[in-house]
Amino acid sequence: MTTIENPAAPTRVYPPEPVFAALANVGEEAWEQAADPVAFWERQAERLHWERRWDRAHTWEPARPTGEVDPDGRDVLTVPKAEWFAGGRLNAAVNCVDRHVDAGNGDRVAIRFEGEPGDRETITYAELQRRVAQAANALERLGVGEGDRVVVYLPVIPETIVITLAIARIGAVHSLVFGGFSAEALRFRVEDTGAKLLVTTDGQFRRGAAVAVKERADEAARGENAIEHVLVVRRTGELTPDIPWTPGRDVWWHEVVDTAPTTHEPRFFDAETPLFIIYTSGTTGTPKGVVHTTGGYLTQASWSHWALFDAKPDDVYWCTADLAWVTAHTYVLYGPFSNGATSVIYEGTPNTPHPGRHFEIVERYGVTTYYTAPTLIRTFMTWFPNGLPADWDLSSIRLLGTVGEAINPAAWEWFRANVGAGSAPIVDTWWQSESGSAIVAPLPGVAVLKPGSAGRAVPGVTVRVVDAHGDDVPSGTSGFIVIDGTWPSMARTVWRNPQRYLDSYWRPYADRGYFLAGDGAKVDADGDIWLLGRIDDVINVSGHRLSTIEIESALVAHPAVGEAGVVGVTDATTGQAVAAFVIPARSLTAEERADPAVWRAIEDELGAALRAQVTREIGAIAKPRDIIVVPDLPKTRSGKIMRRLLVDLFDDRPLGDTTSLQDDTVPAQIATRLADRA
């Protein structure tokens, strides 16, 4: 491994607003309080309801050499093992629902649901408790018990939250799968988890249409697996009438859940009881099913939501992530509900039936905290190149958040100015499925915000930026971000493959005890972290390793560019060259989008200016050889640009796995543009 070239320095900073800082949940003293991390996390664990307190706050067995060598000549290492709050007993669903009702807050709104067609539902904590109890009773009636796995293949609807909490309530293990995934992607997860139950819908609404889903679920349930029942939510009904049905195996939600008793006596489970399995994206290689356990994960999820999003009792909180992604596990399900929050969930796409649908929802429910992906922010910039019109009242917003990828400074500034009224703090969170909760993020009442920087590691966690040997790199120099030691919400293993857990995350720096996150970063002179993207998302031009995020930020800073995706492509002279796929900031009419001459004219107009922009901000070595103007970029539902697909499209190679795409028509649109340029 080698370091990545250093990005440009920031030009503006934003101290915390005095009024916000005065009322913030967490102040500067948090880092002093976390000087002893284990004692700090013990105090945060006390925020939860424990049926029995833990015996040991924390134990850690790092990877150690055994003295043997494997066939590849590497030292054989033991698999590391962490435990947090072992011996303590709790129930995640009780912490997220029952204790709020018991505290007299049953009438507080838990969920504001908006379906894509416009249907709406308000669910209080008392009602959520009844529904979770019904689902728990139904699960047990279907033979699901402690330790059994349940795969949930549902869209963003209340039933997804209900069944997830019910699975946790009975001590089973849930694995949520994005409702847009293919049958093959679903089959892998069904088989790998050994799931006993699959939960799905007859159909879902997507971009204004009802789309059948049950057939894909059936295809995934064929073959060798442990599925005993398929539980089906009736979502689209007569709009998708011809759904397949297997008598004896398939059961309707409204027949087995809605008719079940509305009370359920919870059991309590050891803190290290597995809570869920979540699969990494699968864009390269076989997806890894990382395992999170109950006590440590819930402790850090709950505290980090309260601290980073400054959660107040009267907040209306909206995290826009699909419920299958880890972002939603932590910051829709377990974090907010453990804190008794009111959460908005929305089933559909942000431009159905119009590009301002999100802002319409913000106004309708008085959203105070809006947490979304930088990719969507950049998309908004292309939809509203002159800024947001005054059609929607966004004055309720007091805090913004970003997740998924590093946010470009230009997008950060646009987000604050247009959605945050120029004053709302932006909590830019860096973390991943394996970390379980935000690891680097600004405390909104404390941090001096820098557009494009995620700030410092959260209290109780230590982060370093190191070189290939594990040594800290100097300020301003790029390296690899690692987590030094352990933290409560860390994944404990890879499902059925502990060796992969060791090799993927701990082996590279086993002698230091560092967890390798897989991202490049730098630390500035103030100690703030700047993320540079995945280690694999690096372009090697004549020996210079350039960050894709850095080049994309330079491109997006140009007023004519709304979004950019940068990749390295083969070059006979330099080894790799920079290819930039850019979306124009100005909106095009349908006629313009269909005219190849318009796209060629935009490329001709922008080419020289964008190359000059990158040269000015980074240097000539980063100047794109190819600039391709495209209508959209391939993104996952969680907002990440799938740069691998851009390389495959540029080189005219088979695309491989595209199941996690937000819009599966985008590759064909880009292919058309590339063919037109040939």
WOMO-V948779 format. One record per residue. N is the residue number from 1. RES is the residue in three letters. NEAR is the number of other ideal C-beta (glycine too) atoms within 8 Angstrom. Layout:
BEGIN
N;RES;NEAR, N;RES;NEAR
END
This chain:
BEGIN
1;MET;6, 2;THR;5, 3;THR;12, 4;ILE;12, 5;GLU;13, 6;ASN;7, 7;PRO;13, 8;ALA;7, 9;ALA;5, 10;PRO;10, 11;THR;4, 12;ARG;7, 13;VAL;7, 14;TYR;10, 15;PRO;6, 16;PRO;14, 17;GLU;8, 18;PRO;6, 19;VAL;6, 20;PHE;13, 21;ALA;11, 22;ALA;7, 23;LEU;6, 24;ALA;13, 25;ASN;8, 26;VAL;10, 27;GLY;9, 28;GLU;6, 29;GLU;6, 30;ALA;12, 31;TRP;8, 32;GLU;7, 33;GLN;9, 34;ALA;10, 35;ALA;7, 36;ASP;6, 37;PRO;12, 38;VAL;8, 39;ALA;8, 40;PHE;13, 41;TRP;17, 42;GLU;9, 43;ARG;8, 44;GLN;13, 45;ALA;15, 46;GLU;6, 47;ARG;8, 48;LEU;11, 49;HIS;7, 50;TRP;10, 51;GLU;7, 52;ARG;8, 53;ARG;4, 54;TRP;13, 55;ASP;5, 56;ARG;9, 57;ALA;10, 58;HIS;11, 59;THR;8, 60;TRP;10, 61;GLU;8, 62;PRO;8, 63;ALA;11, 64;ARG;8, 65;PRO;6, 66;THR;8, 67;GLY;4, 68;GLU;6, 69;VAL;6, 70;ASP;8, 71;PRO;3, 72;ASP;4, 73;GLY;5, 74;ARG;7, 75;ASP;8, 76;VAL;9, 77;LEU;12, 78;THR;7, 79;VAL;10, 80;PRO;11, 81;LYS;8, 82;ALA;11, 83;GLU;11, 84;TRP;15, 85;PHE;16, 86;ALA;12, 87;GLY;10, 88;GLY;14, 89;ARG;10, 90;LEU;16, 91;ASN;12, 92;ALA;13, 93;ALA;14, 94;VAL;13, 95;ASN;14, 96;CYS;10, 97;VAL;15, 98;ASP;10, 99;ARG;9, 100;HIS;11, 101;VAL;12, 102;ASP;6, 103;ALA;7, 104;GLY;5, 105;ASN;9, 106;GLY;10, 107;ASP;6, 108;ARG;11, 109;VAL;9, 110;ALA;13, 111;ILE;14, 112;ARG;13, 113;PHE;14, 114;GLU;12, 115;GLY;11, 116;GLU;11, 117;PRO;5, 118;GLY;6, 119;ASP;6, 120;ARG;8, 121;GLU;8, 122;THR;8, 123;ILE;11, 124;THR;11, 125;TYR;15, 126;ALA;9, 127;GLU;9, 128;LEU;15, 129;GLN;12, 130;ARG;10, 131;ARG;11, 132;VAL;15, 133;ALA;14, 134;GLN;14, 135;ALA;14, 136;ALA;13, 137;ASN;11, 138;ALA;13, 139;LEU;15, 140;GLU;10, 141;ARG;8, 142;LEU;12, 143;GLY;8, 144;VAL;12, 145;GLY;9, 146;GLU;9, 147;GLY;7, 148;ASP;11, 149;ARG;12, 150;VAL;17, 151;VAL;16, 152;VAL;14, 153;TYR;14, 154;LEU;14, 155;PRO;11, 156;VAL;8, 157;ILE;13, 158;PRO;11, 159;GLU;9, 160;THR;13, 161;ILE;13, 162;VAL;13, 163;ILE;16, 164;THR;13, 165;LEU;17, 166;ALA;15, 167;ILE;14, 168;ALA;15, 169;ARG;14, 170;ILE;13, 171;GLY;10, 172;ALA;14, 173;VAL;13, 174;HIS;15, 175;SER;16, 176;LEU;14, 177;VAL;13, 178;PHE;10, 179;GLY;12, 180;GLY;9, 181;PHE;10, 182;SER;7, 183;ALA;9, 184;GLU;8, 185;ALA;13, 186;LEU;15, 187;ARG;14, 188;PHE;10, 189;ARG;15, 190;VAL;14, 191;GLU;10, 192;ASP;10, 193;THR;13, 194;GLY;8, 195;ALA;15, 196;LYS;12, 197;LEU;15, 198;LEU;15, 199;VAL;13, 200;THR;12, 201;THR;16, 202;ASP;13, 203;GLY;14, 204;GLN;12, 205;PHE;15, 206;ARG;10, 207;ARG;6, 208;GLY;7, 209;ALA;6, 210;ALA;9, 211;VAL;10, 212;ALA;12, 213;VAL;14, 214;LYS;14, 215;GLU;9, 216;ARG;11, 217;ALA;14, 218;ASP;11, 219;GLU;9, 220;ALA;13, 221;ALA;11, 222;ARG;6, 223;GLY;5, 224;GLU;3, 225;ASN;10, 226;ALA;6, 227;ILE;12, 228;GLU;8, 229;HIS;12, 230;VAL;15, 231;LEU;15, 232;VAL;14, 233;VAL;12, 234;ARG;10, 235;ARG;11, 236;THR;14, 237;GLY;8, 238;GLU;5, 239;LEU;7, 240;THR;14, 241;PRO;6, 242;ASP;4, 243;ILE;11, 244;PRO;6, 245;TRP;5, 246;THR;8, 247;PRO;5, 248;GLY;4, 249;ARG;9, 250;ASP;10, 251;VAL;11, 252;TRP;8, 253;TRP;12, 254;HIS;7, 255;GLU;8, 256;VAL;12, 257;VAL;12, 258;ASP;8, 259;THR;6, 260;ALA;12, 261;PRO;7, 262;THR;6, 263;THR;6, 264;HIS;10, 265;GLU;4, 266;PRO;9, 267;ARG;8, 268;PHE;9, 269;PHE;11, 270;ASP;10, 271;ALA;17, 272;GLU;12, 273;THR;10, 274;PRO;11, 275;LEU;12, 276;PHE;12, 277;ILE;14, 278;ILE;12, 279;TYR;14, 280;THR;9, 281;SER;8, 282;GLY;12, 283;THR;8, 284;THR;5, 285;GLY;4, 286;THR;5, 287;PRO;10, 288;LYS;11, 289;GLY;14, 290;VAL;15, 291;VAL;12, 292;HIS;14, 293;THR;13, 294;THR;15, 295;GLY;16, 296;GLY;16, 297;TYR;15, 298;LEU;15, 299;THR;17, 300;GLN;16, 301;ALA;17, 302;SER;16, 303;TRP;10, 304;SER;15, 305;HIS;16, 306;TRP;13, 307;ALA;13, 308;LEU;14, 309;PHE;15, 310;ASP;14, 311;ALA;12, 312;LYS;7, 313;PRO;5, 314;ASP;5, 315;ASP;11, 316;VAL;13, 317;TYR;15, 318;TRP;15, 319;CYS;13, 320;THR;11, 321;ALA;13, 322;ASP;10, 323;LEU;16, 324;ALA;10, 325;TRP;11, 326;VAL;9, 327;THR;12, 328;ALA;13, 329;HIS;15, 330;THR;16, 331;TYR;14, 332;VAL;14, 333;LEU;13, 334;TYR;13, 335;GLY;15, 336;PRO;14, 337;PHE;13, 338;SER;13, 339;ASN;10, 340;GLY;10, 341;ALA;11, 342;THR;11, 343;SER;13, 344;VAL;14, 345;ILE;15, 346;TYR;13, 347;GLU;12, 348;GLY;11, 349;THR;9, 350;PRO;10, 351;ASN;7, 352;THR;10, 353;PRO;4, 354;HIS;7, 355;PRO;8, 356;GLY;10, 357;ARG;14, 358;HIS;10, 359;PHE;12, 360;GLU;10, 361;ILE;13, 362;VAL;15, 363;GLU;11, 364;ARG;7, 365;TYR;10, 366;GLY;8, 367;VAL;13, 368;THR;12, 369;THR;16, 370;TYR;12, 371;TYR;15, 372;THR;12, 373;ALA;14, 374;PRO;13, 375;THR;14, 376;LEU;11, 377;ILE;14, 378;ARG;14, 379;THR;11, 380;PHE;12, 381;MET;14, 382;THR;13, 383;TRP;9, 384;PHE;11, 385;PRO;9, 386;ASN;3, 387;GLY;6, 388;LEU;12, 389;PRO;7, 390;ALA;4, 391;ASP;6, 392;TRP;11, 393;ASP;5, 394;LEU;11, 395;SER;5, 396;SER;11, 397;ILE;15, 398;ARG;7, 399;LEU;13, 400;LEU;15, 401;GLY;15, 402;THR;16, 403;VAL;12, 404;GLY;10, 405;GLU;11, 406;ALA;13, 407;ILE;14, 408;ASN;14, 409;PRO;12, 410;ALA;11, 411;ALA;13, 412;TRP;14, 413;GLU;10, 414;TRP;11, 415;PHE;14, 416;ARG;15, 417;ALA;9, 418;ASN;10, 419;VAL;12, 420;GLY;13, 421;ALA;9, 422;GLY;5, 423;SER;6, 424;ALA;11, 425;PRO;15, 426;ILE;14, 427;VAL;14, 428;ASP;14, 429;THR;12, 430;TRP;12, 431;TRP;11, 432;GLN;7, 433;SER;10, 434;GLU;11, 435;SER;14, 436;GLY;14, 437;SER;12, 438;ALA;12, 439;ILE;14, 440;VAL;15, 441;ALA;15, 442;PRO;13, 443;LEU;14, 444;PRO;14, 445;GLY;14, 446;VAL;12, 447;ALA;10, 448;VAL;8, 449;LEU;13, 450;LYS;12, 451;PRO;13, 452;GLY;11, 453;SER;12, 454;ALA;13, 455;GLY;13, 456;ARG;10, 457;ALA;8, 458;VAL;13, 459;PRO;10, 460;GLY;10, 461;VAL;10, 462;THR;8, 463;VAL;13, 464;ARG;9, 465;VAL;14, 466;VAL;14, 467;ASP;10, 468;ALA;7, 469;HIS;5, 470;GLY;10, 471;ASP;6, 472;ASP;6, 473;VAL;12, 474;PRO;5, 475;SER;6, 476;GLY;8, 477;THR;9, 478;SER;14, 479;GLY;13, 480;PHE;15, 481;ILE;14, 482;VAL;15, 483;ILE;14, 484;ASP;10, 485;GLY;8, 486;THR;7, 487;TRP;14, 488;PRO;13, 489;SER;14, 490;MET;13, 491;ALA;12, 492;ARG;10, 493;THR;10, 494;VAL;13, 495;TRP;11, 496;ARG;5, 497;ASN;9, 498;PRO;8, 499;GLN;7, 500;ARG;9, 501;TYR;15, 502;LEU;13, 503;ASP;8, 504;SER;10, 505;TYR;9, 506;TRP;16, 507;ARG;11, 508;PRO;7, 509;TYR;13, 510;ALA;11, 511;ASP;5, 512;ARG;9, 513;GLY;9, 514;TYR;13, 515;PHE;11, 516;LEU;11, 517;ALA;12, 518;GLY;7, 519;ASP;12, 520;GLY;16, 521;ALA;13, 522;LYS;15, 523;VAL;11, 524;ASP;13, 525;ALA;5, 526;ASP;5, 527;GLY;6, 528;ASP;11, 529;ILE;16, 530;TRP;13, 531;LEU;13, 532;LEU;14, 533;GLY;12, 534;ARG;8, 535;ILE;9, 536;ASP;6, 537;ASP;9, 538;VAL;14, 539;ILE;12, 540;ASN;10, 541;VAL;15, 542;SER;6, 543;GLY;6, 544;HIS;8, 545;ARG;11, 546;LEU;16, 547;SER;15, 548;THR;14, 549;ILE;14, 550;GLU;14, 551;ILE;18, 552;GLU;13, 553;SER;15, 554;ALA;14, 555;LEU;16, 556;VAL;14, 557;ALA;11, 558;HIS;11, 559;PRO;4, 560;ALA;10, 561;VAL;15, 562;GLY;12, 563;GLU;13, 564;ALA;12, 565;GLY;14, 566;VAL;14, 567;VAL;13, 568;GLY;11, 569;VAL;13, 570;THR;7, 571;ASP;10, 572;ALA;3, 573;THR;4, 574;THR;7, 575;GLY;9, 576;GLN;11, 577;ALA;12, 578;VAL;17, 579;ALA;15, 580;ALA;15, 581;PHE;13, 582;VAL;16, 583;ILE;15, 584;PRO;12, 585;ALA;10, 586;ARG;6, 587;SER;6, 588;LEU;9, 589;THR;6, 590;ALA;6, 591;GLU;6, 592;GLU;8, 593;ARG;9, 594;ALA;5, 595;ASP;8, 596;PRO;6, 597;ALA;6, 598;VAL;10, 599;TRP;11, 600;ARG;10, 601;ALA;8, 602;ILE;10, 603;GLU;12, 604;ASP;7, 605;GLU;8, 606;LEU;15, 607;GLY;9, 608;ALA;6, 609;ALA;10, 610;LEU;16, 611;ARG;11, 612;ALA;8, 613;GLN;12, 614;VAL;14, 615;THR;11, 616;ARG;5, 617;GLU;9, 618;ILE;13, 619;GLY;5, 620;ALA;5, 621;ILE;10, 622;ALA;15, 623;LYS;9, 624;PRO;15, 625;ARG;8, 626;ASP;10, 627;ILE;12, 628;ILE;14, 629;VAL;11, 630;VAL;11, 631;PRO;7, 632;ASP;9, 633;LEU;13, 634;PRO;14, 635;LYS;13, 636;THR;11, 637;ARG;12, 638;SER;10, 639;GLY;14, 640;LYS;11, 641;ILE;10, 642;MET;13, 643;ARG;11, 644;ARG;9, 645;LEU;11, 646;LEU;16, 647;VAL;12, 648;ASP;11, 649;LEU;12, 650;PHE;12, 651;ASP;8, 652;ASP;5, 653;ARG;6, 654;PRO;4, 655;LEU;9, 656;GLY;6, 657;ASP;8, 658;THR;11, 659;THR;10, 660;SER;14, 661;LEU;14, 662;GLN;8, 663;ASP;8, 664;ASP;6, 665;THR;6, 666;VAL;12, 667;PRO;13, 668;ALA;7, 669;GLN;11, 670;ILE;16, 671;ALA;9, 672;THR;8, 673;ARG;13, 674;LEU;12, 675;ALA;7, 676;ASP;9, 677;ARG;8, 678;ALA;4
END
